[in-house]
Amino acid sequence: MVKVLSFTDNKHVKAQVIGDVLPSAITNGTVYWELGLLHKGANFPKSGAFYRNRFCFLVNTKEGPKVCLSKVGDYNNFSDREYGETTAESAITVPVLSTEFNEGKWLFAGDVLFVGTGSAEFYIDVLSSSSALSNDNVKILQISHVGSKAIMPVAIGAHVFFADKYGLSLRDLAYNYYNDGYDQTDISLLGKHLFAARIVTMCYQEVPNKILWCLTGDGHLAALTFSYEQEVAALSRHDFDGEVESLTVVANFESCCDEVWMTVKRMLDGKLVRTVEYMENGMPLALPSELSYTDKMMQYATLEEEYVRRQAMYLDGAVLFVRGAEDDTTVVSGLAHLEGKSVSVFADGAVLDPQLVVDGKIKINATDTRVLIGRAITSRYIPQPFYLNTEEGSGIGEKQRIDHVLLMLYLSGGGQIGEDEQKLSDIYYRKTDAEMNKPQALFSGNKEVLFNGSTDANSEPAEVIIQNKSPLPMNILAIIPYIG
């Protein structure tokens, strides 16, 4: 092995010997030579992974993509021979061949080594499970003809998600027991509109809700909540008062959850402002010890509700002020990123009147001990249009009238409901004999709300819109419509 130092012509170079070379080649030269796979005149590796105690990289060559697997346990050694012989531990090179133009995009190590290219997806595995992975016991099989974008896939359990070559859909790679191989499924089939701006990058949040976050080209986030064991695969869109430029997930051991961190770009007073922000879970997951050691269940439920209400965080670009002992502050600063904006104020579990941020400040009461300030978030849920079964059949095409809806709620304090966005009615939780100007307890249970909606044989079916702009949470467990 030699390192080329200078080039003279097509037949002569000067080189430094750095490995085993025959003495005759040093003195007389040799015509038996080849360039290494990686050098200044070639492409850099596209992606890397560790698989079966080997370091693997994907590189695009003139002959097409190749996957190179190092010697077992020796991650810098890619020699396919040891003293002239090939062993089970020697390095392996696997060409990725296709009938279409192919360019390697990513490697991902799972129970097999997945390979994504611009025209297809493959996996590398052993030919026979009774022997170790080696040059004479390796196979590469094609999974699909979808084609991948150069975005690192994300694994959720035994499922591997990747973006298609256009960035317009999410695909799920999963093992199929019937054909003893891997299949790909378009998991975003019912939410194509969420990825119209194309996927830019992805990251996965395991705790608390198993969410795959996708940043799209317009600066918004599309989220896939996925739980195979619960048969949940739900897509949602998340808009911000600004454009998200990058994101990642960071573990927070104090809050006992994974936090989504992002950089956000905004225009404020004609100036471009970038901030680093993170997404709170909204409701606390870890409860203080005084709740954990409560003996009476009813007392525990009351303490939990009060704690969740006070700790709720459902505002965008929010700043939290916590009053210390002997602190008589009545002005909160540090709101320059919300300059000129109308912000919601959530103090000690109560929703106060909105205020306008001036010079990066707002006013608060001297008695407020915990104040959350930020832009209101509009959370909107529109379920599939309702058709109610009748004695004659499914109800599709028949005229029906829905006069009320039963909502099964958990620790909720805000929300509106209606047939369209212009006709939304508030959902009321405060009892008629409750004291005013005091925080209202969060509601858990079944709540009936009036709803004036109907289906028609010649028009669109009844549609229900539920949204929440309040700093208080709204957790919907079930929606049951009733015919009037």
N, C-alpha and C positions, 0 to 999 in steps of 0.2 A: 504494500500500500504506500502510495506516495502523494505528497501535496504539491500541486502545480504552483510554481513560483512565477514563471514568465513564459510567454508564448513567442516562439521564433517563426515557425511556419506550420503547415499542416502535418509535417512529419517530425518536428522537433520541438520539445519543450524542456525547460529546466525544472527539476522537481527535487523535493526533499524527501528522503526515505523516512517514513514514520511507521512502517510495518514490515512484515516478512516479504523480502524481495530476493529472487535468485541472484547470486553474484554475477552471473553472466549477463543478466539484464542491466545491471548497473554499469558494467564495463563496455558492453557491446550494444546496448539498447535492445528493444523487443518490439515486435509488431502485434503482440498479443496484449491488448489493453482495452479498457472501457472506462468511461467516466462513471463516477458514483451517481446514484439517483438524485442526490441533493447537492447542488453546487450553484455558484453565482449565476450561471447561464440558464438555470432551470427554475421552475416554480417552487415557491415555498410550500410546505405542508398546509393543507386547507383546514384540517381538523385533527384532533387527537383524542385518545381514550385509553384506559387501562382495561385489559380483558384477559382473564385466565393467567394472571401474573406476567403478562407481556404488555409493553408499551406499544400502542398502535398509532399510526398516523396515515392520513389519506392525502395523496399527492396527485396532481394532474400532470400527466406526461404526454408526449406526442403520440404514444400508443393508446392513450386513454387513461382513466383513473386507475390507481393502484393502491391497495391497502398493504402496508408493511407492518409486520408484527415482529417485535424484537425477540432476542433470545430469552428464554424463561428466566426471570429474576435478574437479568442483566439488561437494563432498559436503554443503554446506549450502544448495545451490540446488535447490529443488524446483519451480521455475517451468516450466510446460509450454510457454511461448512466449518467444521472444527478439524484442523489438521487434515484437510482434504476430504473429510467424510461428513455426511449429513446425519444428524442425530435427531431424536424426538424433541430435544430442547433447542435446536437451531432456529434461527430466524426464518420467517415465512413471508413471501410476497404473493399476494393474491390479486390478479388483474380483475377489474370490474368491467365486463364486456356487455355490450348492448347493441341491438340492431339500429338504434337511433344515436344521434350525436349525444355524447355523454360528458358531463363535467361534474366532478365530485363536489359535494356541498357540505356534508357533515358525517361524522361517525358517532355512534351512540352505543355504549356497552350495557347490555342487559343480560338475560340468560343466554342470548346470542349477541353477535356484534352486528348491529344494524348499520347500513350504509345508504346514505341519501345522495342522489345525483339529480341533475337537472331534468332527466327524462324518466327516471324509475327509482324504485327502492329495492334493496337487496338485504340479505342477511348471510353472515358467515358463521359456520358451525362445523362440528366434527362430522365426518362421514359415518363413523361407528362410535357409539357412546362407550364401547368397551375399551377404547384406547385413548391416549392423550392427543390433544391437538398438535399436529405436526405436518410437515410437508406432504406426507403421503396419507394423511387423515384429515383433510380439510375440504370443505365444499362451500360454494357460494351460490345461492338461489335467489331468483327474482321474485319479489312480492307483488309489485304492481307497476303500472305505467303512469302513475300520477305525476311524478316529478316534484322536487323539493326546492324550497327557497333556502338560502344560506342563513338559516336561523337554527340555533341549537335546539333539538327536541327536548321535551319535558316528560318525565315518567311520573305517572300516578298509579301506584300499585304495579300491576302487571301490564298496564297500558302505556304505550308510548305515543305522545302527540307531536305532530310536526305540521308546519305550514306548507301548503302546496306551492308549486313553483311561481304562482302569481301572487301569493300572499292573500288570496281571497277566501280561503277556507281552512278549517282545522281537520286534520285526518288522524284517525286512531289506529295504531298498529297493535294488534292483539293476537294471541295464539288461538288457533282453531283446532279443536280436538278431532273434528271429523275428517279433515284433510291432512292432519299432522303437519301443519305449517302455519304461516302468519297471513292474516288478512288485514286490509285497510278499510276503514269505514269513515264516511264523511259525517263527522259528529256535529257539524255546523249546518246541516241541511236545512233546518227550520229557522236559521238566523243569519242567512247570507248577507242581509242588509247591514249587519253590524260590522262586517269586514270590507265594506265597499271602498274604504280608504286604504286598504291593504295592511297586513300585519307587518310590523317593523321589528318587534322583539317580544319575547315571552318570559314569564317567570312564574313559579308555583308557590302558593301559600298553603301549607298543610294544615295549620291550626289557625282559626277554629273550624273553617268550613270547606276545606279542600277546594280551593279556587285557583284556576289557571288564568292569570292575567295576561292579556294581549294588548300591547300598545299599537295603535293604528296610525297611519300617516297624517291624520288630521289632528293629532294630539289628544285623542280620547282613548279610553280604555274599554275593552270588551272582556267580560269575565265569563268563564265556563266553570260552573259549580258541578263537580263530577264526583259521584260515589257509586261505583259499580255494584257494591253489595246492597245499597239501598235503591238501585235502579234510578238514580238521579243524574240527569245531564241537562242542565238549564243554562241558557245564555242570557246575559244582561249587558246593558250599555251604561257607562259611567262618564258623565260630562263634568268638566271642571271650569271654574272661572279663570280660564287660561289654557295653555297648551302644554301637555306633558311631553317632555323631550326624552327622558330615559327613566327606567325604574328597575328596582331590584327588591328582594325580600331579605329582611334581617330579623333574626330571632331576638325577642325581648323576654328575658327570663323573669323580669319583675312582673310584667303583665301576663306572662304565661301564654304568649301568642306570637305568631310570625307577623311582622309589620311590613307593609308595602311602602318603600321609600321611593321618592321620585323627584326629579327636577322639573319645575313648572315655569313657563315663560308667560309674562303678562305685559300689556301696554298700560302704563299708569301715567296720566298727565302727559301723554305723548312720548314717554320714555320707556325703553325696554328694560324690564326688571325680571331677573331670574331668582327663584328661591328654591331651597331644598326643603321638602315637606314629607311627612309620612301620614299614612292613613290609619286612623284609630279604628278599633273594632266597633266602637259605638257603645256597646254594653260590656261592662267588665266581666272577665272570665274568672279571675281569682277573687275570692271574697275574703274579707279580713277575718282574723281568728275569732273575734267576738261573735261572728255569725256562725262559724263552724261548730262552736261549743254550746249553741243554744239547744236546750232540751225540748222545749215545746215547739211542735211543727208550725202552729199558727203564728207564734211569736217569730219564728225563723222567717216565715213568708213575709211578715210585715217588715222586718229588718232588711231582708233582701230587697224588697220593693223600694224602700227608702234609699238604700245604698245605690241601687241601679239608677234610680231617678236622679240622684245628686251627681253621679259620675257619668251620666250619659253624654256622649260627644257626637252630635249629628249636625255639625257645621263645617263649611269649607274654608280652608285657609285660616283655621281658628287659632286664637291665642288664649291660653288659660292663665287667669290671675287667681292666686291663692293668698288670702290675707294672713299675715303673720301676727304674732302677739304685739299689742300696742301699736298697730299699724292703722293710721287714720286716712289712708289714701282714698281720694274720691275721683282720681283721674287715672285711667289706664293708658299707657303709651305702648310703643312697639308695634303699631298697626300701620306702618308706612306702606306695606304691601297691599293694604286695603284702602288707601287714600282715596277720598271722594266717593266711596261706596257706602250704600246703606247696609248696615250689619245687624244681625240678630244678637240679642243679649240674653243669656241663660244664666240666672243667678240663683244658687242654692236650690235648684230643682224647680224654679219658677221661670216662666217666659215673660220677659219685660218688653217694653216698647222698643222698636228698632231705632237706631241712631245713625247719624251720618259721621263718618270718620273725617276729622279736620286736623291737619298737622300731625297725623298719625296717632290721634288720641280720641277717647270718648269719656263721658262721665259715668260714674257708678255711685251707688249709695254707700255711705260709710258703714252700714250694717251688713253689706254683702260680703260673705267670707270666701265663696268660690264662684268665680264668674268666667263663663266661656263666651268669647266674642268671635264672630265669624259670619261669612256669607251663608244665607239659607240654602239648603240642599233640597231640590225637588226630586223626591223618590216617587216614581210612577209605576204602577203595575196594571197591565191590561191583559186579562186572561182571554182565552179563546172565546169567541162569541157563544152565547148560551142558546141551546135548544133543549127544551125540557120534554122528556118522554111522556107520551100520552097513551091512552088505551088503544089508539089506532096505530101507533108506531113511534118512530124516533122524534117526531115533532118538527122535523125539517120541512120547511115550506108551509107550515101552519101558522096562523096568527095566534100569538100568545102575549099575555101581559104579565110582567114581573112587578109586583107592587112592594116587595120588601126583600132584603137580603140579610141572611144571618152570617155574621162574621165571628169566627172562633179566633180570639186574640190572646196574646201572652205579653204581659208587661207593656202595655201600650198607652200612649197619652196624646197622640196626635192623629191626624188623618182627615181626608175628605173622600167623598164618593159621589158619583154621578154618571150620567149616560154619555156626556161629552165634556171636554175641558172647559167649556163656557158655562156649564150648569153643574158645578160641584158644590155639594153641601157639606158643612163641617160635621164631623162625628163628635158628639158631646159625651164627656165622661163625668163631668162634675155633677154631683147630686144637687137637687133643688134646695136642700137645707144645708149645703156645705158652706163654710165660711169663705167669703171673697178675699181677694188679695193674699191668698195663701196658696202654696203649692198643692196641686191636686194629685192624689195617689194614682199610680199606674194601675191599669185595669187588666185583669186576667179573667177570661171566661167568654161566654157567648153574648154578643150584642146584636140586637135587631135594629136595622136602619131602614128608613123608608127609601124606596127607589122607584122611580117612575120610568119604566122601560118596557118596550114591547117588540115582538117580532112580527113580521108580515110576510105573507106568501109571495108578495111581489117586490119586497125591499130587503134591506140588510137585516140580519138578526140582531137581537138585543146585545148591546155592548156595555160592559161595566168598566169604569175607570176608577181606580183607587190611588190616591196620591197623598204624600205627606210632605209639608214644608216646615213643619215644626221642629224645634231642637229636641223634642221628646221622641222616643222610639215608637214604632208601630210594627209589631210582629204578627203576621197573619198566618194562622195554622190551617184554616179552611174557609171556603166561601160557598154558601148554600143559598141559591135563589129560590123564591117561592112565587107560584102563579097566583094572581089575585082573582 
